[in-house]
Amino acid sequence: MASARIKLIEALAMARVINTNSPGKRRNAQLRTIAEILRRLSQQRTVSPETKDMVAALVYCLRAIDDTVEESTRAWEKRGYWKKADDFQQKWWWASLEAQSLEKLVKAGDWHLLPEAMVKLLPRVAHIQLNRMTRDPSLWAGAYEKLVG
């Protein structure tokens, strides 16, 4: 009886660990955050400190998306799925470019270019329905200082 219990415990200890925080889930969460920030930015009339924080937060969200793409790509390449990895990178290439573009805009203070940058991002999150805002403004508080500082 004791040895059967020990074998059961060993089997449970050797069970596969499932990661619920997958790159895809994190990527979708970042896309949702971008969609909400863009909605809030569209309601801003002037460039306020909160506006600057939101735009800086967009940079961090886009970087996080790019990180998840790299993570997924490495996993597929490790298994020999070169074509799938390459196609996936091609699908998400825009995240890194937009992050660099927005960072340049923020650091240069070219706020007159913000509407154009927002228009470039909107099609990327157009499929996300926002029935209510779920992101707290504390999420982007201080992001501007962190980015430029």
N, C-alpha and C positions, 0 to 999 in steps of 0.2 A: 504494500500500500504506500509506504513512504517513498519507494523508488519510483512508483508511478507518479506521485505528486511532484517529485524532483524533476522527472522528465517533462511533465506538463509545464512547470515553471521555466525550465530551460527552453522549451519550445516557444513559450510566450516571450521570453527574453530575446529570442532569435527572430521574432516576427518582424516583418518589414515595417519600417517607420515611414509614415505617409506625411509629407510636408504639405500642410494646408496653406502655407504662405508662398504659393508658386509664383514664378515670374509673371505669368499671365494675369493672375489676380492682382498683383502689385501694379502691373501696367494698366489694367482697367481702372484701378483706383486712382492712378495718376491722371488718366484721361478724364475721369469724372471731375477731379479737382480742377483740371484745366477748363473744362466746360463751365463749371460754376464760376471760376474767376473771370472768364471771358464775359459771362452774363453780367456779373457785377461791374466789370470794367465798362461795359456798354452803357451802364447807367450813370457813370461818372461824367461830370461836365468839365471839371478842371483836373489838372495834375496835382493831386494832393499827396501828402506823405503816405496815405493808405494806397493810393494808386501806384506809387513807386514800389511799395511793399508787395502788392499783388503781381506786378510785372516781374519783379525779382523772384517771386515764388513760382511764376511760370517757368523761369529759367531752371530752377531746381527740379520742377516736375518733369521737364523735358530731359534733363540729365538723368533722372531716375528711370525714365522710359528707356533711354539709350542703354543704361546699365542692364536692364532686364533683357533687352534684345541681345546684348553681348553674352549674358548668362545662358539664354536659350540656345544661342548659336554655338557656344562652346559645347553644350551638352549634345547637340546633334552632330557636331563634327567629331566628337569623341566616339560616337557610335557609327561614324562613317556616312552620315546623311549629308554629304557635301552640298548637293543640289538644294535640298530643303533648307539648309542653313543659309545658303547664298540667297535664295528666294526670299527668305524671311528678313534678311538684312536689307535687301532691296525694298521690301515693303515698308520698312521702318526707318530708312535713311534720313528722312525729313526731321526726325526728332533732334538729332545731333546738330544739324544745320540750323534749325530754328532756335535751339538753345544758344548757339554761338551768335546768331543774328540779334536775338533779344538782349543778350549780355552786352554786346557792343552798343546797342541802342541805350541801354541803361547807363553804362559807364561813360558814354559820350554825352548823355543828357539830351539826346535827340528825341524829345517827347513828341514832336510834331510827326514823327514817323510811326507812332504807336497805332493809330487806326489802320494803317496799311499792314502792320505786323499782325494785328488782330484778325484782319480779313484773311490772311494767309493761314492762320491757325483754325479758323472756324470750320472749314470743310473736314478737318481731321477729327472733330468732335461732334459733327452735325447729327450723327446717329444716336447720340446720348440724349435721352429725354430727361429734362429737369422739371419734375413736378413740384419739388420743393428743394430748397437749399439745405444741404446736410453738412457742409463744411463750415466750421467756426472761423471767424476772422482772426482768431489767435493763431491760426495755422500759418498765416503769412506775416504776422506782426514781426517786425525786425528783419525781414528778409532782405530789404534794400541795404541796410547797414552791413549785414553779413556779406552781401555780394560785392559791394564797392569798398568795404573796409579792409 
